[in-house]
Amino acid sequence: MTRSNADTTPSEPWHATAMGDIFSALATDEEGLSTDEADRRLSEYGTNDIHEAERTSTLDLLLSQFRNPLIYLLVVAALLSLGTGFLPGGEPSYTEAVFIVLIITANAVFGFVQDYQAARSIEALRELATPQATVFRDGKKQLIDAEQVVPGDIIYLEQGDAIPADARVLNAEELRTNESLLTGESKPVEKTTECVDDDTPLAERRNMVYKNTTVVKGRGRAVVVETGMETEVGGIATQLEEADDRQTPFQTEVEHLGKQIGGLVVSLIVLVVVVQFLFTATESTAILLVGITLAVAGVPEGLPAVVTFTLALGAREMVDRNALVRRLPVVESLGSVDVIVTDKTGTVTENRMTVTRLYASGSVVNLSKSNSKSGNGDVDGRRVVANGDQSRDPDVGQLLRCGSLCNNVDRTDDDEYRGEPTEIALRKVADDEGIDPSGERIREIQFSSERKRMTVIVEDGEPTAYMKGAPEVVLERCDSYLEDGDVHELTNKQRREILNQTESFAEDALRVLGFASEAR
């Protein structure tokens, strides 16, 4: 059942409002909207997308290549070269004028092509993202374009989904989302349905999910409260649009240089003309011709082309490193940066977890991109070298298999991984080393903040329990350890050695997990 229209937004923020009041404010309920009502709201609220600032047209992009003080000087020089033909006894310098025009044209075309290609590449990247959303309308689930989602829609969330709009969580089954886009924190956020205080910061609003974030684990339902530019990410886009489009330091310096050259040329001409007029008997026409010649000669015709070509080379180099540059002057500005103050996730780091070290059989195994990809593992005759010592090759197959089985990551047909970043890292390193995670899962006990561990029981020849979690928690539940393929009693000395090793890893800013298995 749905109502005809929304009443008012609640007096409290969405995350601090009772669910009944949210339904009243949005004129909806747990049955969602009808198609007709959704269409009406789409007309009222607009599509659920982030509006971009007005894009620069192709013509404006081309004309922008001429908006440069150095180009202005070249245009004046070309006109003066032709203007000498109108003076008595003077002849127009067509060669000089044509040469200058060619430089101006080549510079403009070169810069335009570079900027146009960058703009097209960025546009192509935008078009690659065509997210969809699962909503409950007319009493049934429907798959629609995310742009068609409206306030009051009931949306379903599954692992791997991109969240289409800001929404209040109705129910959650181990629901966790990656909100690093908004908060910079790559650790998944567990979602609940309880209200939180109205002054709760965004990163701690556990009962809300946000547009453009992703579900990394679990499932749930939510009611859409904001769409489009009214979402949190829409607010960021609005702030970016309102920011002043200032010149880069390089553009400011080039403009200043152009004014300096222009002023110097004019001063030189004035000085020469005054000296010749006052102290020589040269005719006025000849003096003017000398002044024009000096003006043309004083303009550095090749400088704009050299600047554009050099910046274009830098832009090409950045493209090779998977970085697109929208405007050429940014290249020089980036090269002049001394200090970058930035959040870590997705900038300094790659916003993904990677397994870098293993501890098994009493040895530390350092994994790098080279050996993890090349198969320098311990499976099918391959070896992972421990501590750089070829003579010691610990058996890490059981460790990798445990990490792969005690895992909820889905691997798609196109080799994409969906799930929590930590579990993706464990699954990928196991796959890279040829570990087969086959085995029927009989039961699973999910990870929780109270248990600090996850346990699964797998039919692996015989029912086998696999566990991963905080090293100290896992270690408390173990009475033996595996070394060189043999099971040994876990003494207090061994416990201390293992804990000391995990503490050493933690001191290196690594996230450390412990693994254990037991056959029944």
Rosetta blueprint (number, residue, H / E / L):
1 M L
2 T L
3 R L
4 S L
5 N L
6 A L
7 D L
8 T L
9 T L
10 P L
11 S L
12 E L
13 P L
14 W H
15 H H
16 A H
17 T L
18 A L
19 M H
20 G H
21 D H
22 I H
23 F H
24 S H
25 A H
26 L H
27 A L
28 T L
29 D L
30 E L
31 E L
32 G L
33 L E
34 S L
35 T H
36 D H
37 E H
38 A H
39 D H
40 R H
41 R H
42 L H
43 S H
44 E H
45 Y H
46 G L
47 T L
48 N L
49 D L
50 I L
51 H L
52 E L
53 A L
54 E L
55 R L
56 T L
57 S L
58 T H
59 L H
60 D H
61 L H
62 L H
63 L H
64 S H
65 Q H
66 F H
67 R L
68 N L
69 P H
70 L H
71 I H
72 Y H
73 L H
74 L H
75 V H
76 V H
77 A H
78 A H
79 L H
80 L H
81 S H
82 L H
83 G H
84 T H
85 G H
86 F H
87 L L
88 P L
89 G L
90 G L
91 E L
92 P L
93 S L
94 Y H
95 T H
96 E H
97 A H
98 V H
99 F H
100 I H
101 V H
102 L H
103 I H
104 I H
105 T H
106 A H
107 N H
108 A H
109 V H
110 F H
111 G H
112 F H
113 V H
114 Q H
115 D H
116 Y H
117 Q H
118 A H
119 A H
120 R H
121 S H
122 I H
123 E H
124 A H
125 L H
126 R H
127 E H
128 L H
129 A L
130 T L
131 P L
132 Q E
133 A E
134 T E
135 V E
136 F E
137 R E
138 D L
139 G L
140 K E
141 K E
142 Q E
143 L E
144 I E
145 D E
146 A H
147 E H
148 Q H
149 V L
150 V L
151 P L
152 G L
153 D L
154 I E
155 I E
156 Y E
157 L E
158 E E
159 Q L
160 G L
161 D L
162 A E
163 I L
164 P L
165 A L
166 D E
167 A E
168 R E
169 V E
170 L E
171 N E
172 A E
173 E E
174 E E
175 L E
176 R E
177 T E
178 N E
179 E L
180 S H
181 L H
182 L H
183 T H
184 G L
185 E L
186 S L
187 K L
188 P L
189 V E
190 E E
191 K L
192 T L
193 T L
194 E L
195 C L
196 V L
197 D L
198 D L
199 D L
200 T L
201 P L
202 L H
203 A H
204 E H
205 R L
206 R L
207 N L
208 M E
209 V E
210 Y L
211 K L
212 N L
213 T L
214 T E
215 V E
216 V E
217 K E
218 G E
219 R E
220 G E
221 R E
222 A E
223 V E
224 V E
225 V E
226 E E
227 T L
228 G H
229 M H
230 E H
231 T L
232 E H
233 V H
234 G H
235 G H
236 I H
237 A H
238 T H
239 Q H
240 L H
241 E H
242 E H
243 A L
244 D L
245 D L
246 R L
247 Q L
248 T L
249 P H
250 F H
251 Q H
252 T H
253 E H
254 V H
255 E H
256 H H
257 L H
258 G H
259 K H
260 Q H
261 I H
262 G H
263 G H
264 L H
265 V H
266 V H
267 S H
268 L H
269 I H
270 V H
271 L H
272 V H
273 V H
274 V H
275 V H
276 Q H
277 F H
278 L H
279 F H
280 T L
281 A L
282 T L
283 E L
284 S H
285 T H
286 A H
287 I H
288 L H
289 L H
290 V H
291 G H
292 I H
293 T H
294 L H
295 A H
296 V H
297 A H
298 G H
299 V L
300 P L
301 E L
302 G L
303 L H
304 P H
305 A H
306 V H
307 V H
308 T H
309 F H
310 T H
311 L H
312 A H
313 L H
314 G H
315 A H
316 R H
317 E H
318 M H
319 V H
320 D H
321 R L
322 N L
323 A L
324 L L
325 V L
326 R L
327 R L
328 L L
329 P H
330 V H
331 V H
332 E H
333 S H
334 L H
335 G H
336 S L
337 V L
338 D L
339 V L
340 I L
341 V L
342 T L
343 D L
344 K H
345 T H
346 G H
347 T H
348 V H
349 T L
350 E L
351 N L
352 R L
353 M L
354 T L
355 V L
356 T L
357 R E
358 L E
359 Y E
360 A E
361 S L
362 G L
363 S E
364 V E
365 V E
366 N E
367 L L
368 S L
369 K H
370 S H
371 N H
372 S H
373 K H
374 S H
375 G L
376 N L
377 G L
378 D L
379 V L
380 D L
381 G L
382 R L
383 R L
384 V L
385 V L
386 A E
387 N L
388 G L
389 D E
390 Q L
391 S L
392 R L
393 D L
394 P L
395 D L
396 V L
397 G H
398 Q H
399 L H
400 L H
401 R H
402 C H
403 G H
404 S H
405 L H
406 C L
407 N L
408 N L
409 V L
410 D E
411 R E
412 T L
413 D L
414 D L
415 D L
416 E L
417 Y E
418 R E
419 G L
420 E L
421 P H
422 T H
423 E H
424 I H
425 A H
426 L H
427 R H
428 K H
429 V H
430 A H
431 D H
432 D H
433 E L
434 G L
435 I L
436 D L
437 P L
438 S L
439 G L
440 E E
441 R E
442 I E
443 R E
444 E E
445 I E
446 Q L
447 F L
448 S L
449 S L
450 E L
451 R L
452 K L
453 R E
454 M E
455 T E
456 V E
457 I E
458 V E
459 E E
460 D L
461 G L
462 E L
463 P E
464 T E
465 A E
466 Y E
467 M E
468 K E
469 G E
470 A L
471 P H
472 E H
473 V H
474 V H
475 L H
476 E H
477 R L
478 C L
479 D L
480 S E
481 Y E
482 L E
483 E E
484 D L
485 G L
486 D E
487 V E
488 H E
489 E E
490 L L
491 T L
492 N H
493 K H
494 Q H
495 R H
496 R H
497 E H
498 I H
499 L H
500 N H
501 Q H
502 T H
503 E H
504 S H
505 F H
506 A H
507 E H
508 D L
509 A L
510 L L
511 R L
512 V L
513 L L
514 G E
515 F E
516 A E
517 S E
518 E E
519 A E
520 R L
